[in-house]
Amino acid sequence: MKNQNALFVIFCLCLTIGLLGVYNVFTGYFNGHQEYEMRISALQKQVSEERFSNSVLSYQLKDFQQAVAQVLPENKKLQAKYEAKNFASSIRTPASDEGIDLSAVYFEKGKKFFQSQNYEKAIRQFNEMVEKYPLSKHNVEARFFVAESYFLKKDYKSCLSEIDTMVSQYPDNDLTGFILLRMGQISEANNQVEEASEVYNAVLKNFKNETLKQQAKKLAQNVEYK
C-alpha cells in the first residue's frame, strides 16, 4: 500500500512538472508573438508617417514650381536673359552684392603683416581676402605674397603649392615669373641644379619684363658655376 502511494505521489509530481514546462513554452510563444505583432504595428505606423511626409513634400514642390513659373518671364528670350542675369549674380562676390569691395583693405593689412615679417598672419590675411573676394584685382599680388611668405618661412612644400596655383591661374603675369625664380632657388637648396637651371631659362624665354629677365639670367649663370 505504501509503495502504491509513493508511486502515485511521484506520478503527480511528474505530471505537475510536465504541465509547468508546457505552460512555460506556451507563455514564451505567445509573449514572443505579441512582441512581434507590436513591432509590425510600429513599422506600419512609421511607413504611414513617411508616406504622409512624402506627400507633403510633393505638394510643397509643386507649389514652389508654380510660384517660380509666375515669377519667370513668359517670353523664352526674356526668360533666357533673366536666367543668364541670375547666373551672373550668383557668381559675384558677397561684397559686390552689397556694392562694397573691401579687398583693398584686406590687401593693405596683409602687406603690413608681410613687411613686419609676421608671415603667418600675412598668409591668413591674404587667403581670407582671396576667399571673400575671388574676383578682386589684388588676387594675383595676394597669391604672390602668400608664396613669398611660405618661402621666407622655409615652408617650401606650401610655397611650391602656391607657385603651382599661380602658374595655372596667372601664367602670363610678371609676378608669376618672379615667384618661379623662388622655385629655382628651392631646387638649388635641394641640390637639384639641373632643375633650377631649367626654371631660370624658362623664365628667360617666356617673360618680357626686363628686371625679371636680368634676375633670371643672373641666377642661371650662378647655377652654371656650381
N, C-alpha and C positions, 0 to 999 in steps of 0.2 A: 504493500500500500504506500509506504514511504517512497519507494522507487517511482511509483506512478505519479505521485505528487511532485517529485523532483523533476521528472520528465516534463510534466505539464508546465511547471514554472519556467523551465529552460525554453520550452516551445513558445510561451508567451513573451519571454524576453527577446527571442529571435524575431518573432513577428513584429514586436514593437520597434526593434532596431531597423527592420526592413521597411516598415511604414515611414519611419523618420527619414530614411535615405530617399525613399520615393518622394516624400514631401519636399525635401531639400532640392531634389532635381527639378521638380515642377516649379518650385518657387524661383529658382535660378533662371529657368527658361522664361517664365512669364515676366520676371523683372527685366531680363535682357531684351525680351520682345518689346516691352513697354518703353525702354530706353531707346531702342531702335526706331520705334514709331515717333518718339519725341524729336529725334534727330531729323527724320524725314519731314516732320511738320515744320521744323526750324528752317530747313533748306528750302521748302516750298515757299515759306514766308519771305526768305531772302531773295529768291528768284522773282517773286511778285513785286517786291520793292524795287529791284533792279529794272524790271520791265517798266514800272511806273516812272522811274528816274530817266530811263532812255526816252520814253515818250515825251517827257517834259523837255529834255534837251533837243529832241527833234522839233518840237513846237517852237522853242526859242530860236533854233537855227533858221527855220522858215520865216519867223518874224523878223530876224536880223536881215535875211536876204531881201525881204520885201522893203525894209527900211533903206537898205543900200540902193535898191533899184529906184526908189523915189528920189534919192539924192543925186545919183549919177545922171548926166545929160542923156536925153533920148537919142540925139543925133550921134551916129557912130564916130564921125570925125571929131566931134566935140568931146565925146567920151574918151577917145584915144588921147586927145590933147590933155584932158583932165587927168587921166591915169599917168601920163608922162610927167605932168607937173607935180603930181603927188609923189611919184618915184624920185624925182629930183629933190623934193623937200625931205624925203626920208633919209637921204644920204648926207644931208647937211650936218654940220657940227652943232652941238647944243647951243653954242654961243651965237651962231648965225641965225638960229631960230629966234633968239632974243634980240638980235640986231647988235650984239656986243661981242667984239673979238678981243679977248684978254690974253691972247697968245704972246704978244709983245711983253706984257708984264711978267709972265712966266719965264720968258726967254731971258730978259734982263736980270731977273733974280737968279736964274741958273748960271748966267755968266759971272755974277758976283761970287757965287759959291766956287766956281771954277778958278777965278782969279785969286781967291783967298786959299786955294789949294784944298778946299773942302770937297773933294771929288765925289764922295758918297752922296752928299746932299745935292750936288750938281747933277749927278746921274738921275736921282729920283725926280728932281725938278724938271729936267728936260723930258724924261719919259712921261711924266704926268701931262706936260704940255702937248706932246705928240698924241697922247691918248685922247685928250679932251678936244684938241683942235687938229684933226688929221689933215685938214686942207690948208693949214697955216703956211705962209710964205717963209716962216722961220724953221720949218721942219728939217730941211737939209742941214742947216747950221747946227740945230739941236742934235741931230744924229752924229754930226762931226764931233761935237764937244763930248758926247757920251762915249764915242770910240776913243777919243783922245784921253778922256778921264780914265778909262779902263787901262789904256797903255801906260799912263803915268803911275797907276796903282800896281802895274806889272801883272794885271789880270789879263794875260794875253789871250786866253781862250774866249773870254767875253768880248775882248777887243776885236778879235777875228770874226766873231759872230756879227758884230755891228758893222764891220767893214763889208761883210757879205751882203748885209741889208742895203748898205749904201750903193754897192755896185749893182745890185738888182733893181733898185728904185731910182737911182740918180746916176746912171752910167757915164753921162757926159758932163757932169758938174765938176768944176775945178776942185772943189773940196773933196770929192771922191778921189781925185788924183793925189791930193796931198795926203789923205789918210791911207792910200795904198803904199805910200812911202813907209808908213809905220808897219805895214805888212812885211815889206822887205827887211826892215830892221828887226822884226820878230824872227824872221827866217835866219838872219845873221846871228841873233842871240842863241838860236838852236843849232848853230854850225851848219846851216843849210845854205851855203854860199851860192850855189848854182841857182836855187830857187829865188834867192834875194836878187841876183843879177837879172833874172827873167822879169821880175816885178818892176825893177827900175827901168829896164829897157822898154817894157810895155807902156809905162807912163810916158817915157820919152816919145814913143811912137804915136800914142793915141790922144795926147793932150797938147793944146796950143799955148797955154799960159806960160810965158817966158820964165817967170820966177820959179814955177813948178818944174819946168824942164831943166833949169840950171841946177836945182837941188837934186833932181833925179840923176842928172849927168854926173854930178859930184859924188853921189852915193855909189853909182855904178863904177866909177873909176876907183874909188876906195876899195870896193869888193875885189877888183882885179888884182890888187896887190896883196891880197890875203892868201 
